[in-house]
Amino acid sequence: MRKHYYVLTVLSLFVAALQGVTAQEYKAPALPVISDKVFDIKSFGAVSDKKTDNTQAIQNAINAADKAGGGRVVIPAGTYLCGPLQFTSNLNFQIDSAATLRFLPIDRYPGGLAEGNSFISGTKLHDIAITGKGTIDGQGSPWWPHAKEAGAKRPRMIVLRDCDKVLVENVTLTNSPMFHIAIGGKSTNVTVSGVTVRAPASDDTINPSHNTDACNVTGHNILIKNCDISTGDDNYTCAGGTSDVLITNCKYGYGHGVSIGSYTQGVSNITVENCTFTNTECGIRLKSDRDRGGVVQNLTYRNLKMNNVRIPILIYAAYNAKGEYRNLQKLTPEIAATYPSETVTEKTPAFRNITFSNITATVEKGKRAGLIWGLPESPADNILLQNVNITAENDLGIYFAKNVRLENCKIRTKYGLNKLSVTNAEVTLDGKPVK
């Protein structure tokens, strides 16, 4: 049987090497190998009339591909309403360029708010692809107002767990009721390439599109490249148990930035490079707390451009802090210094070995240049800012940290050039201690 092989070009690997991602640091994910046999959903009874429920027809096509040992399930031109689908291994789910796969409306969606069934799901699968230049439309706006409602559950668009060799490529994902891509557990060899994700910026009154995260990928050996993302929550995030990640050449708009956390029991070897951020709430955001932390280490952020962001660099280990500690934009050295110490446990957050280099950022009026906030019992450690230029109204705060080094940086605020806000921290600026 003829096989279709998804391969990374030699050129892309050569460029990655030139940018400093060596074979020792990062190995490109293995890509799925899937039969090219075609299963057109129309052959299984799917109808493009914007009213027919095509769930069973599309699931039948998936099941037929599975029975045949794998293949391409094709969504041809048209708009198809659909409910939850169960994926199988050896499946390329291809959405053609003029095709839209649309969630059933909230009043027809199986399980509704009581169950929040995922739209596309699969567990312990291998060799899976979602490809094509078509669109999955979550019709999320009727679901979003229920985000803070007790007991309400909203569907996620793509949910894969403990899967190997996963590719999501070139599709457009819009307006999911909740997360757009959620790949987790012990998933390995995950590539998200050329994907566009769109949801409104989150606003409590106009567009309460909370938790519309674009790309949540937890696991090992992950590549996110050439994506265009603007949503109401994290643009990218991962949780504990994540390692060997490269995020490159992505364009970020509205959202909470490229994040890690808040559960961080073991995160390492992540590189974010050659990306832009415009109107993003955070550029880089590392978040955790004492009940969900662990070691987060060996992170590199380089060659990033940020425009009109609210805070370019944010590292904080008190995600669930209350009261005066909650407002990170207004957290002063005096307030931070009163944060109580606790006994170190296996869940104590530990941020260390983090490099920010060649970063330029302009910050929204009234907002701060950044915040690095460790814990009294677990200071953020070995943080390097090199060739970082930030223009903001308010300060760069560094609290509960050690071995923080600024080299050839220009942090311009209303307080002057490189006037930092420091408490309980060991900081040097071009080799000289900052007090």
Secondary structure, 3 states (H helix, E strand, C coil): CCEEECCCCHHHHHHHHHCCCCCCCCCCCCCCEEECCEEEHHHHCCCCCCCCECHHHHHHHHHHHHHCCCEEEEECCEEEEECCEECCCCEEEEECCCEEEEECCCCCCCCHHHHCCCCEEEECCEEEEEECCCEEECCCCCCHHHCCCCCCCCCCCEEEECCEEEEEECCEEECCCCCCEEEEEEEEEEEEECCEEECCCCCCCCCCCCCCCCEEEEEEEEEEECCEEECCCCCEECCCCEEEEEEECCEECCCCCEEECCCCCCEEEEEEEEEEEECCCEEEEEECCCCCCCEEEEEEEEEEEEEEECEEEEEECCCCCCHHHCCHHHCCHHHHHCCCCCCCCCCCCEEEEEEEEEEEEEECCCCEEEEEECECCECEEEEEEEEEEEECCEEEEEEEEEEEEEECCEEEECCEECCCEEEEEEEEECCEEEC
